[in-house]
Amino acid sequence: MEWRLRSGVLASGKNIWNAAVNGQHEFSDGGVYLAAGDTHNFNSDWYASLTLGSSVGGFFWPRFRADGFVNRKWGEGKQFITTLGYGYYASKDVHRDQSVSIGTTYYFRGSWILEDGVRFNVSNPGVVFSPGGFAAVTEGHNKHHYVTVNAGFGQEAYQIVGPTTVLTRFPSQNVTITWRQWTGKTWGFNLVGDYYHNPFYERGGGSFGFFKEF
């Protein structure tokens, strides 16, 4: 079971601040993940984002997580974007992840967006390399609706499925469908359905949440 509440997005000058709360119950345990971040626009070509998060309860949530991205817009219409990212993930046991990612986004004329990316992850202890990638297609317009289909695949170095149980070194695949609908000028709802598969188990489910923009 999962529920999500995006507590708000606030634009101020060249910064866009956001915060989110995500509650989840799985593997007979539950907890809440809290995250906050900022996207800063340096100029018409460059922008960057940083998100920090931690959790209360839930052995499967990270003790601490940080994700940073630098983005560059290309083309006359700024419709092509390249992204370079770095991530750090500290689980509630001894595992620690560091990753570098690269990706692209292309905004077609009309209402379609195409995204792809690859991530190169190293997990410790053991210096385990676990690369992965994704591709996503989005249809919609800001302030009206977005529908996104995202497919991911790759290797996982470990996954904590119990206080003392860890799965290690296995492939996995996932598909997520997200519907983001504005029902007012600054607020609306998100509806998410997802499916996950690895050699040990399958998982499917959904979530529903509201968002508010300031």
For each residue, the residues with C-beta under 8 A, 3 or more apart:
1: 24 25 26 205
2: 22 23 24 25 26 205 206 207
3: 22 23 24 207 208 209
4: 20 21 22 23 190 192 207 208 209
5: 20 21 22 23 209 210
6: 9 18 19 20 21 190 209 210 211 212
7: 19 20 21 212
8: 18 19 211 212 213 214
9: 6 16 17 18 211 212 213 214
10: 16 17 18 214
11: 15 16 17 214
12: 15 16 17
13:
14: 40 41 42
15: 11 12 38 39 40 41
16: 9 10 11 12 38 39
17: 9 10 11 12 36 37 38
18: 6 8 9 10 36 37 38 39
19: 6 7 8 34 35 36 37
20: 4 5 6 7 34 35 36
21: 4 5 6 7 32 33 34
22: 2 3 4 5 32 33 34 35
23: 2 3 4 5 30 31 32 33
24: 1 2 3 30 31 32 33 58 60 61
25: 1 2 29 30
26: 1 2 29 30 60 203
27: 59 60 161 162
28:
29: 25 26 57 58 59 60 163
30: 23 24 25 26 57 58
31: 23 24 55 56 57 58 59 60 61
32: 21 22 23 24 55 56 57 58 61
33: 21 22 23 24 53 54 55 58 61 62
34: 19 20 21 22 53 54 55 56
35: 19 20 22 51 52 53 65
36: 17 18 19 20 51 52 53
37: 17 18 19 49 50 51 52 67
38: 15 16 17 18 49 50
39: 15 16 18 47 48 49
40: 14 15 47 48 49
41: 14 15 46 47
42: 14 45 46 47 48
43: 46
44: 73 78
45: 42 72 73 78
46: 41 42 43 70 71 72 73
47: 39 40 41 42 71 73
48: 39 40 42 68 69 70 71
49: 37 38 39 40 67 68 69 71
50: 37 38 66 67 68
51: 35 36 37 65 66 67 68
52: 35 36 37 64 65 66
53: 33 34 35 36 62 64 65 66
54: 33 34 62 63 64 65
55: 31 32 33 34 58 61 62 63
56: 31 32 34
57: 29 30 31 32 61
58: 24 29 30 31 32 33 55 61
59: 27 29 31 92 93 160 162 163
60: 24 26 27 29 31 160 161
61: 24 31 32 33 55 57 58 92
62: 33 53 54 55 65 89 90 91 92
63: 54 55 90 91 92
64: 52 53 54 88 89 90
65: 35 51 52 53 54 62 87 88 89 90
66: 50 51 52 53 87 88
67: 37 49 50 51 85 86 87 88
68: 48 49 50 51 85 86 87
69: 48 49 83 84 85 86
70: 46 48 83 84 85
71: 46 47 48 49 81 82 83 84
72: 45 46 81 82 83
73: 44 45 46 47 78 80 81
74: 78 80 81 82
75: 78 79 80
76:
77:
78: 44 45 73 74 75 81
79: 75 106 107 108
80: 73 74 75 104 105 106 107
81: 71 72 73 74 78 104 105 106 107
82: 71 72 74 102 103 104
83: 69 70 71 72 101 102 103 104 105 117
84: 69 70 71 100 101 102
85: 67 68 69 70 99 100 101 102 103
86: 67 68 69 98 99 100 101
87: 65 66 67 68 97 98 99 100 101 119 121
88: 64 65 66 67 96 97 98
89: 62 64 65 96 97 98 99
90: 62 63 64 65 95 96
91: 62 63 94 95 96 97 160
92: 59 61 62 63 160
93: 59 160 166
94: 91 125
95: 90 91 123 124 125 157 158 160 166
96: 88 89 90 91 123 124
97: 87 88 89 91 121 122 123 124 157
98: 86 87 88 89 121 122
99: 85 86 87 89 119 120 121 122
100: 84 85 86 87 119 120
101: 83 84 85 86 87 117 118 119 120
102: 82 83 84 85 117 118
103: 82 83 85 115 116 117 118
104: 80 81 82 83 115 116 117
105: 80 81 83 113 114 115
106: 79 80 81 113 114 115
107: 79 80 81 112 113
108: 79 112 113 114
109:
110:
111: 139 140 141
112: 107 108 137 138 139
113: 105 106 107 108 137 138 139
114: 105 106 108 135 136 137 138
115: 103 104 105 106 134 135 136 137 138
116: 103 104 133 134 135 136
117: 83 101 102 103 104 133 134
118: 101 102 103 131 132 133
119: 87 99 100 101 131 132 133 154
120: 99 100 101 129 131
121: 87 97 98 99 129 130 131 132 157
122: 97 98 99 127 128 129 130
123: 95 96 97 126 127 128 130 157 158
124: 95 96 97 127 128
125: 94 95
126: 123 157
127: 122 123 124
128: 122 123 124 157 158 168 169
129: 120 121 122 155 157
130: 121 122 123 154 155 156 157 169
131: 118 119 120 121 154 155
132: 118 119 121 152 153 154 155 156
133: 116 117 118 119 152 153 154
134: 115 116 117 150 151 152 153
135: 114 115 116 150 151
136: 114 115 116 148 149 150 151
137: 112 113 114 115 148 149
138: 112 113 114 115 146 147 148 149
139: 111 112 113 146 147
140: 111 144 145 146 147 180
141: 111 144 145 146
142: 146
143: 182 185
144: 140 141 182
145: 140 141 179 180 181 182
146: 138 139 140 141 142 178 179 180
147: 138 139 140 177 178 179 180
148: 136 137 138 176 177 178 180
149: 136 137 138 175 176 177
150: 134 135 136 175 176 177 178
151: 134 135 136 173 174 175
152: 132 133 134 173 174 175 176
153: 132 133 134 171 172 173 174
154: 119 130 131 132 133 171 172
155: 129 130 131 132 169 170 171 172
156: 130 132 159 167 169 170 171 172 198
157: 95 97 121 123 126 128 129 130 168 169
158: 95 123 128 166 167 168 169
159: 156 166 167 170 198
160: 59 60 91 92 93 95 165 166
161: 27 60 165 166 167 200
162: 27 59 165
163: 29 59
164:
165: 160 161 162
166: 93 95 158 159 160 161
167: 156 158 159 161 170 198 200
168: 128 157 158
169: 128 130 155 156 157 158
170: 155 156 159 167 198 199 200
171: 153 154 155 156 198 199
172: 153 154 155 156 196 197 198
173: 151 152 153 196 197 198
174: 151 152 153 194 195 196 197
175: 149 150 151 152 194 195
176: 148 149 150 152 192 193 194 195
177: 147 148 149 150 192 193 194
178: 146 147 148 150 190 191 192
179: 145 146 147 190 191 192
180: 140 145 146 147 148 188 189 190 211
181: 145 188 189 190 191
182: 143 144 145 185 187 188
183: 187 188 189
184: 187 188
185: 143 182
186: 212 213 214
187: 182 183 184 210 211 212 213
188: 180 181 182 183 184 210 211
189: 180 181 183 208 209 210 211
190: 4 6 178 179 180 181 207 208 209 210 211
191: 178 179 181 206 207 208
192: 4 176 177 178 179 206 207 208 209
193: 176 177 204 205 206
194: 174 175 176 177 204 205 206
195: 174 175 176 202 203 204
196: 172 173 174 202 203 204
197: 172 173 174 202 203
198: 156 159 167 170 171 172 173 201 202
199: 170 171
200: 161 167 170
201: 198
202: 195 196 197 198
203: 26 195 196 197
204: 193 194 195 196
205: 1 2 193 194
206: 2 191 192 193 194
207: 2 3 4 190 191 192
208: 3 4 189 190 191 192
209: 3 4 5 6 189 190 192
210: 5 6 187 188 189 190
211: 6 8 9 180 187 188 189 190
212: 6 7 8 9 186 187
213: 8 9 186 187
214: 8 9 10 11 186
